[in-house]
């Protein structure tokens, strides 16, 4: 899949649904105790590392960025969709948000103490994931924690509508945790923990904790 094509489709799709997406997800964490627990653990690891800037890559409307900020984390958000960033800035005016792509992170080497990508890798084709994990490693400080969340399963499906019935054109990729862990190890991470969420549902989720090797 051509990188320019899937990136452009993802950007356009989320520009289109940004407002509806934000409305639907605004209270999502309130009903997700296991995700809140994972974010709290991630915050604890960041604090134990001495604190510092944390990048929420693929932040969408900023609800996870804001939640981490409430946990005392110096989190900022990056998203491919400029309209998503506009919504995030509107809803969380005191926090930092910027437009950017995880395929070419505009962050200095070793400039963040932690990084998370919470269900923002789901539109990335398999062949692009190793490059993205390389960028994650580059911008993290040695020993810095990484938190990933993603759909569990096999294969992909084309999503043509969502979030209020607006048109979309994105592939949604489901992956096995062992495959994601293998990509991380190849990129220079140590995988420390993983959690399967809603295993009895048709599409479970997974949360994976890793750390950049020194």
Secondary structure, DSSP 8 states (H G I E B T S, - for coil): --HHHHHHHHHHHHHHHHHHHHHHHTTGGGG-HHHHHHHHHHHHHHHHTT--EEEEET-TTSHHHHHHHHTT-EEEEEES-HHHHHHHHHH-TTS-EEE--GGG--S-TT-EEEEEEES-STTS-HHHHHHHHHHHHHHEEEEEEEEEEEEBSSSEEEEEEETTTEEEEEEEE-B-HHHHHHHHHHTTEEEEEEEEE-TTSSS-EEEEEEEE--
